[in-house]
Amino acid sequence: MDPDAYLCQLADVFNSITVNSPSVSAIVSIILAAVLLLFSGFASASEIAFFSLSPSDLSAISERKHPSDERISHLLEDTERLLATILITNNFVNVTIIMLCNVFFMDVFRFHSPIAEFLVLTVALTFLLLLFGEIMPKIFSAQNTLRFCRLAAPGISMCRSLFYPVASMLVRSTSFINKHFVRKNHNISVDELSHALELTDKTELKEENNILEGIIRFGGETAKEVMTSRLDVVDLNIRTPYKEVLKCIVENVYSRIPVYGESRDDIKGVLYIKDLLPHLNKGDNFRWQSLIRPAYFVPETKMIDDLLRDFQANKIHIAIVVDEFGGTSGIVTMEDIIEEIVGEINDEYDDEERTYTALNDHTWVIEAKTQLTDFYKITKLDPESFEEVIGDADTVAGLLLE
């Protein structure tokens, strides 16, 4: 349709409206509607204010420094009833406003077109209710939550008493519906979350995606997959002279070192370097073995999320991983576990160790001792591709032998 023709038709629609002098009832109706519009804004603002209180606001209310603080605390004790009261008040007021405005418009205006009647009654009233009854009050209360709560508390308390029976019915009805008809929250599965991550833009959120992928893998990894192999563990024989112990500590800069007896399968405990600090000036005959703390042993199959909880509960940072025969497989530390989520953590004492070299996008030179979990991360290959040939292998060397 031609815009000019459309505007002409619209002008004809409004020209068909005739205006009469308002009667006393019409004047009273519009005045009451204007007053009730303020109440509508009050109710809308109260909803935002009471349910947007920050912890600091709640702390200030608990101190009872304002006369309304006790009322606010009483209202917040039953948030369902509070919300029901506010919604009932707001809807009751809005319906009344519409009825009063209808009386006014029907008395003052004569509509000869249903389109004109719709535009004036519906569109105009909706605009007024949204602007003055919803948007503006909520913007104000969102910026002044505690102040508005203290201002509104007496009025909301009065409405709570006034609409108590209706609010009770609404609360009970809502509880019944939630109990019998509303579906339980659907817990997203790990596979669904993993698929969702695949759909995200990994170029812009690379670091965040890596952390989320680490969290997804976290619950399915075992101590064996993240441990440091016994071949790479720095340890001490229990008969090592004190001078050699200090030399080992200086050369390796570890805060905890496992101590073994007859063999590396005979772990006696863990030496904490901080326990040695008061004894640095002692002679070679110092019995450093008295400082050894008990070791914490875990099986290779221990899930690392459970191990992390054990670390937190026992306030330790290192565990000895043993195989099914009781032999030492390696060690796992708190840092090893956290690195599965956030990636490699290098401090000022760590030398950057690269166990691989990328020749191109499809070719790598990788050390044979590299764990398969690290191999998958380096090559970005799907672990499921190797399920048929992996056997019992844990390293790249083991995979090749299989």
C-alpha positions in Angstrom: 0.0 0.0 0.0 1.2 3.5 -0.8 2.4 5.3 2.4 0.5 8.4 1.5 -2.7 6.5 1.0 -2.2 4.7 4.3 -1.7 8.0 6.2 -4.8 9.4 4.6 -6.8 6.4 5.8 -5.4 6.7 9.3 -6.2 10.5 9.3 -9.8 9.7 8.3 -10.0 7.2 11.2 -9.0 9.8 13.8 -11.1 12.5 12.1 -14.2 10.3 12.7 -13.7 10.7 16.5 -16.0 13.3 18.1 -15.2 14.8 21.5 -17.8 15.7 24.1 -17.5 17.7 27.3 -16.6 15.4 30.2 -19.2 14.7 32.8 -18.4 14.8 36.6 -18.1 11.0 36.7 -15.6 11.1 33.8 -13.5 13.7 35.5 -13.6 11.7 38.8 -12.7 8.5 36.9 -9.6 10.0 35.2 -8.4 11.6 38.4 -8.7 8.2 40.2 -7.0 6.5 37.3 -4.0 8.9 37.6 -3.8 8.3 41.3 -3.9 4.6 40.8 -1.2 4.8 38.2 1.1 6.0 41.0 0.1 2.9 43.0 0.8 0.7 40.0 4.3 2.2 39.7 4.7 1.8 43.5 3.9 -1.9 43.2 6.2 -2.5 40.2 9.1 -0.7 41.9 8.6 -2.7 45.1 9.0 -5.9 43.2 12.4 -4.9 41.8 13.5 -3.4 45.1 12.7 -6.2 47.5 14.1 -8.9 45.2 17.3 -7.0 44.2 18.7 -6.4 47.7 22.5 -7.0 47.8 24.2 -8.8 50.7 25.4 -5.4 52.0 21.8 -4.1 51.9 20.6 -7.2 53.9 23.4 -6.7 56.4 22.3 -3.0 56.9 18.7 -4.1 57.3 19.7 -6.7 60.0 21.2 -3.9 62.1 17.7 -2.4 62.5 19.0 1.2 62.1 15.9 2.4 60.2 12.3 2.2 61.5 11.2 0.1 58.5 14.0 -2.5 58.7 12.0 -4.7 61.0 9.1 -4.7 58.6 11.4 -5.5 55.6 12.9 -8.5 57.5 9.4 -9.7 58.3 8.3 -9.4 54.6 11.5 -11.2 53.4 10.8 -14.2 55.7 8.2 -15.4 53.2 9.3 -14.3 49.8 6.6 -16.3 48.0 3.8 -14.5 49.9 5.6 -11.2 49.3 5.8 -11.7 45.6 2.1 -12.8 45.5 1.1 -9.7 47.4 2.9 -7.4 45.1 1.6 -9.1 41.9 -2.0 -9.1 43.2 -1.8 -5.4 44.1 -0.3 -4.5 40.8 -2.8 -6.4 38.7 -5.7 -5.2 40.8 -4.7 -1.6 40.4 -4.0 -2.0 36.6 -7.4 -3.6 36.0 -9.1 -0.8 37.9 -7.2 1.8 35.9 -8.4 0.2 32.6 -12.0 0.2 33.8 -11.8 3.9 35.0 -10.1 5.0 31.7 -12.8 3.1 29.8 -15.5 5.1 31.6 -13.7 8.4 30.8 -13.0 7.6 27.1 -16.6 6.3 26.5 -18.0 9.5 28.1 -15.7 12.0 26.3 -15.1 10.4 23.0 -17.5 8.9 20.4 -15.7 6.4 18.2 -17.2 5.8 14.7 -14.5 3.3 13.8 -13.4 0.2 15.7 -9.8 0.9 14.6 -9.9 4.3 16.3 -11.4 2.8 19.4 -8.7 0.1 19.5 -5.8 2.5 19.0 -7.0 4.9 21.7 -8.1 2.5 24.3 -5.6 -0.3 23.9 -2.4 1.2 22.5 -2.6 4.4 24.5 -3.4 2.7 27.8 -0.7 0.1 27.2 1.8 2.8 26.6 0.9 4.7 29.8 0.9 1.6 32.0 4.2 0.4 30.6 5.9 3.8 30.9 4.6 5.1 34.2 3.5 1.9 35.8 6.5 -0.4 34.9 9.6 1.1 33.2 10.2 4.3 35.0 9.4 3.0 38.6 11.6 -0.1 38.1 14.5 2.0 36.8 14.3 4.2 39.8 14.0 1.4 42.4 16.8 -0.6 40.8 19.1 2.3 41.4 17.8 2.9 45.0 16.9 -0.6 46.3 17.4 -0.2 50.0 16.1 3.3 50.1 12.9 2.3 48.2 12.4 -0.8 50.3 12.4 1.3 53.5 10.0 3.7 51.8 7.7 0.9 50.5 7.7 -1.4 53.5 4.7 0.1 55.4 2.6 0.2 52.2 3.5 -3.4 51.2 2.8 -4.6 54.8 -0.7 -3.1 54.6 -1.3 -4.7 51.2 0.0 -8.0 52.7 -2.7 -7.8 55.4 -5.4 -6.6 52.9 -4.8 -9.3 50.3 -3.7 -12.1 52.7 -6.5 -14.6 51.8 -6.0 -14.1 48.1 -2.3 -14.3 48.4 -2.6 -17.5 50.4 -4.7 -19.1 47.6 -2.2 -18.0 45.0 0.8 -19.4 46.9 -1.0 -22.7 47.5 -2.0 -22.9 43.9 1.5 -22.2 42.7 2.9 -24.9 45.1 0.4 -27.4 43.8 1.2 -26.7 40.2 5.0 -26.9 40.8 4.6 -30.2 42.7 2.3 -32.0 40.2 2.7 -30.4 36.8 6.0 -28.6 36.4 8.8 -30.8 35.0 11.9 -31.3 37.1 14.9 -29.3 36.1 16.8 -31.1 33.3 20.4 -31.7 34.3 22.6 -31.2 31.2 24.8 -34.2 30.5 28.6 -34.0 30.0 28.1 -35.0 26.4 25.6 -32.2 25.8 27.9 -29.7 27.4 30.8 -30.9 25.4 28.8 -30.7 22.2 27.7 -27.1 23.1 31.4 -26.1 23.5 32.1 -27.5 20.0 29.6 -25.0 18.6 31.2 -22.0 20.3 33.6 -19.6 18.7 36.9 -21.1 19.9 39.1 -18.4 18.3 37.7 -15.6 20.4 37.3 -17.5 23.7 40.2 -20.0 23.3 41.4 -19.8 27.0 37.9 -20.0 28.4 37.0 -22.9 26.2 40.2 -24.8 27.3 39.2 -24.3 30.9 35.6 -25.5 30.3 36.9 -28.5 28.3 39.2 -29.3 31.3 36.3 -29.2 33.7 34.3 -31.5 31.4 37.2 -34.0 31.3 37.9 -33.6 35.0 35.3 -36.0 36.4 36.4 -38.8 34.1 40.2 -38.8 34.6 42.1 -41.0 37.0 45.3 -40.5 39.1 47.2 -42.7 36.6 46.4 -40.4 33.7 47.7 -37.2 35.4 50.5 -38.6 37.6 54.2 -38.1 37.2 55.7 -41.5 36.3 58.1 -43.1 38.8 60.9 -42.8 36.2 60.5 -39.0 36.4 60.0 -38.7 40.2 62.7 -37.1 42.2 63.0 -39.1 45.4 65.5 -39.8 48.2 66.8 -43.0 49.8 66.2 -43.1 53.5 70.0 -43.7 54.0 71.1 -40.7 52.0 73.5 -38.5 54.0 72.2 -35.1 55.1 74.6 -33.3 52.9 73.3 -35.1 49.8 69.8 -34.4 50.8 70.4 -30.7 50.8 72.2 -31.0 47.5 69.2 -32.8 46.0 66.8 -30.1 47.3 68.9 -27.2 45.9 69.2 -28.9 42.5 65.5 -29.8 42.0 63.7 -27.1 44.0 60.7 -29.2 45.0 58.8 -28.5 48.2 58.0 -32.2 48.9 60.2 -35.2 48.1 59.2 -38.9 48.5 61.5 -41.0 50.6 62.0 -44.8 49.9 63.6 -47.6 51.8 65.0 -50.8 50.1 63.4 -49.9 46.8 61.2 -47.3 45.2 58.3 -49.6 45.8 59.0 -49.2 49.6 57.9 -45.6 50.2 58.6 -44.6 53.8 57.0 -41.2 53.6 57.4 -37.6 52.2 60.0 -35.1 53.3 58.6 -31.5 53.4 61.4 -29.0 52.7 59.8 -26.4 55.0 60.5 -28.9 57.9 64.2 -28.7 57.1 64.5 -24.9 57.2 65.3 -24.7 61.0 68.0 -27.4 60.5 70.0 -26.1 57.5 73.1 -25.5 59.6 73.1 -29.0 61.1 76.0 -31.4 60.4 76.1 -34.6 58.4 75.1 -36.6 61.4 71.7 -34.8 61.6 68.9 -37.4 61.6 66.7 -35.8 58.9 64.7 -39.0 58.7 62.9 -37.9 61.9 61.2 -35.2 59.8 59.6 -37.6 57.3 55.8 -37.3 57.3 53.5 -40.2 56.5 52.7 -40.7 52.8 49.2 -40.7 51.4 48.7 -43.6 49.0 46.0 -43.8 46.3 45.3 -46.5 43.6 45.8 -45.8 39.9 42.1 -45.9 39.4 41.3 -43.1 41.9 39.3 -40.4 40.1 41.0 -37.0 40.4 37.9 -35.2 41.4 37.6 -37.5 44.5 41.4 -37.1 45.0 41.0 -33.3 45.0 38.4 -33.6 47.8 40.7 -35.9 49.7 43.6 -33.4 49.4 41.3 -30.7 50.7 40.0 -32.8 53.6 43.4 -34.0 54.7 45.2 -30.7 53.9 47.9 -32.4 51.8 49.3 -31.7 48.3 50.9 -34.9 47.3 49.9 -38.6 47.0 51.8 -41.7 46.1 50.1 -43.7 43.3 50.3 -47.4 43.6 49.4 -50.2 41.2 47.3 -53.3 41.9 50.3 -55.1 43.3 51.2 -52.3 45.7 54.2 -51.1 43.6 54.8 -47.4 43.1 53.5 -46.1 39.8 54.3 -42.4 40.4 53.1 -39.4 42.3 50.3 -37.0 41.8 50.2 -33.5 43.3 47.6 -30.8 43.8 49.2 -28.9 40.9 48.8 -31.9 38.6 45.1 -31.9 39.3 44.5 -28.2 38.9 46.5 -28.2 35.7 43.9 -30.5 34.2 41.5 -27.6 34.4 43.6 -24.4 33.9 46.5 -25.8 31.8 50.2 -25.8 32.6 51.2 -23.8 35.7 54.8 -22.7 35.6 56.4 -20.8 38.5 59.7 -18.9 38.5 61.6 -22.2 39.3 60.1 -24.2 36.5 62.0 -24.7 33.3 59.6 -24.9 30.3 59.7 -28.5 29.3 58.5 -29.4 25.8 58.0 -33.0 25.2 57.1 -32.5 21.6 57.9 -30.5 18.5 55.3 -29.6 15.8 56.8 -29.9 12.4 53.5 -28.9 10.7 49.8 -29.0 11.3 49.8 -32.8 10.9 53.3 -33.9 12.0 54.8 -33.9 15.5 57.9 -35.3 17.1 56.8 -36.5 20.5 58.7 -38.1 23.4 57.8 -41.8 23.9 57.1 -41.3 27.6 54.4 -38.7 26.9 51.1 -39.6 28.6 48.3 -40.4 26.2 46.1 -37.7 27.8 48.8 -35.1 26.9 49.2 -36.7 23.5 45.5 -36.1 22.8 45.7 -32.5 23.9 48.8 -31.8 21.7 47.5 -33.4 18.5 43.8 -32.5 19.1 42.9 -36.1 18.2 39.8 -37.8 19.4 40.7 -40.5 22.1 37.9 -42.7 20.7 39.9 -43.1 17.5 42.4 -45.3 19.5 40.0 -47.3 21.6 40.4 -50.5 19.5 44.3 -50.4 19.7 45.1 -48.7 22.9 44.9 -51.8 25.1 46.5 -51.1 28.5 48.9 -48.4 27.2 49.3 -45.1 29.1 52.0 -43.5 27.1 52.8 -43.0 23.4 55.5 -45.7 23.7 52.9 -48.1 25.1 50.5 -47.2 22.3 53.1 -48.0 19.6 54.0 -51.3 21.2 50.3 -52.2 21.2 
